[in-house]
Amino acid sequence: MTLRDFPVASYSNPDKYRDWAGSRIESPESSSGQATRHTVYLPKVRDSDVTIENNDKKMNTKEFFQQQVQQLSSLMYPKEEAKHLVFWLLEHHHGISRKDLLMDRKLLKDTTPILESINALLEGKPIQYIIGKAPFYGREFIVDERVLIPRRETEELVYWICENHKDQAPSLLDIGTGSGCIPITIKLELPRAKVSGVDISEEALSVARQNADRLNAEVTFFFADALNWNLDLSTEVSVLVSNPPYVRVGEKSQMKTQVLDHEPGLALFVDDADPLVFYRAIANIGVEILKPNGLLYFEINEAFGSPIKVLLEELGYGDVKVRKDMQGRDRMVRATNIKRRDL
Ligand SMILES: C[S@@+](CC[C@H](N)C(=O)[O-])C[C@H]1O[C@@H](n2cnc3c(N)ncnc32)[C@H](O)[C@@H]1O
């Protein structure tokens, strides 16, 4: 049985892989003052370790589950995450729920698709891209490498907006819409809302439109560049929301390779020299297009609660509130467009 190596990128600390049996580390010769990117090769699982020799042979699901969790956790993922991933794949490929697994009442037949998914996980591909969907606010969104995988913090932002505008009919624009998870969810939660989303990526817009169709949400999507705004909306909006790119390029070394190698850089990164570039640009757009007393909502990098508050106040916004997520980190901001009210 052959061993097929696969690379795992590690930016500064490949040492944690050195003791892994069969690992090999390649380091570049020169170092020009920049963080050195080493490539770590881990031995790929042998087919016999993961494949049931003959697909006609049925296998007990619990045994299979334990085998795969062991596989993922010994090579790459913390144990609890490995369990969660295998549960998720069993459900996706075989319709086997956690309850089925606990009762041990199903037998697996063709394990090829699920084993391919396990290998993709071991190559660092996020599970949401492997199965082509991600949960968000109780619904399933189509995702692939053209869009950011929707995050939990963003669900909290959407919850905050839905709570604040319950029983209202806001006109809402989402800037940097990606998969469309924010405007589509808001439209479905607040059916009387008039909702649109914009993005600079045509590829992301096509995923967003697909999601709106599948979920039966009446949302309009447009191309627009937040940093060079020339979209002519026929009416003002009462709510402007954005989860813009906010990760500093300098933070790359602390990020997981799953994110760096697979999620779109356009959705994530901003220049270290001006990390608030999108907040400033979008807040300025808000001054132009928000109704008097209209509300601006942002998802933010936890390091920037105070500077974003100052920025919004300088631009004439009032009632600026920084809100913590469930982990107690500053992750959301809301501000009122009082400048227009005073004009
Ligand atoms: C952090 S992602 C957010 C995606 C989605 N709203 C979510 O919360 O999952 C940022 C989005 O902004 C888009 N974007 C990046 N630069 C942009 C620009 N100059 N104008 C408009 N959108 C931009 C990216 O394509 C990406 O979809």
PDBQT file of the ligand as one rigid body, heavy atoms in Angstrom, charges set to zero:
ROOT
HETATM    1  C1  LIG A 401     -16.352  39.328   5.268  1.00  0.00    +0.000 C 
HETATM    2  S1  LIG A 401     -17.129  38.993   3.727  1.00  0.00    +0.000 S 
HETATM    3  C2  LIG A 401     -18.817  39.002   4.250  1.00  0.00    +0.000 C 
HETATM    4  C3  LIG A 401     -19.707  38.096   3.453  1.00  0.00    +0.000 C 
HETATM    5  C4  LIG A 401     -21.109  37.935   4.022  1.00  0.00    +0.000 C 
HETATM    6  N1  LIG A 401     -21.765  39.216   4.162  1.00  0.00    +0.000 N 
HETATM    7  C5  LIG A 401     -21.055  37.245   5.362  1.00  0.00    +0.000 C 
HETATM    8  O1  LIG A 401     -21.254  37.940   6.378  1.00  0.00    +0.000 OA
HETATM    9  O2  LIG A 401     -20.814  36.033   5.421  1.00  0.00    +0.000 OA
HETATM   10  C6  LIG A 401     -16.894  40.513   2.884  1.00  0.00    +0.000 C 
HETATM   11  C7  LIG A 401     -17.524  40.625   1.503  1.00  0.00    +0.000 C 
HETATM   12  O3  LIG A 401     -17.174  41.921   0.980  1.00  0.00    +0.000 OA
HETATM   13  C8  LIG A 401     -16.922  41.816  -0.397  1.00  0.00    +0.000 C 
HETATM   14  N2  LIG A 401     -16.066  42.944  -0.813  1.00  0.00    +0.000 N 
HETATM   15  C9  LIG A 401     -14.707  43.045  -0.744  1.00  0.00    +0.000 A 
HETATM   16  N3  LIG A 401     -14.308  44.230  -1.218  1.00  0.00    +0.000 NA
HETATM   17  C10 LIG A 401     -15.441  44.904  -1.578  1.00  0.00    +0.000 A 
HETATM   18  C11 LIG A 401     -15.677  46.188  -2.145  1.00  0.00    +0.000 A 
HETATM   19  N4  LIG A 401     -14.679  47.039  -2.432  1.00  0.00    +0.000 N 
HETATM   20  N5  LIG A 401     -16.956  46.552  -2.392  1.00  0.00    +0.000 NA
HETATM   21  C12 LIG A 401     -17.985  45.706  -2.127  1.00  0.00    +0.000 A 
HETATM   22  N6  LIG A 401     -17.821  44.480  -1.588  1.00  0.00    +0.000 NA
HETATM   23  C13 LIG A 401     -16.567  44.082  -1.315  1.00  0.00    +0.000 A 
HETATM   24  C14 LIG A 401     -16.269  40.458  -0.565  1.00  0.00    +0.000 C 
HETATM   25  O4  LIG A 401     -16.386  39.986  -1.897  1.00  0.00    +0.000 OA
HETATM   26  C15 LIG A 401     -17.034  39.623   0.472  1.00  0.00    +0.000 C 
HETATM   27  O5  LIG A 401     -18.133  38.981  -0.124  1.00  0.00    +0.000 OA
ENDROOT
TORSDOF 0
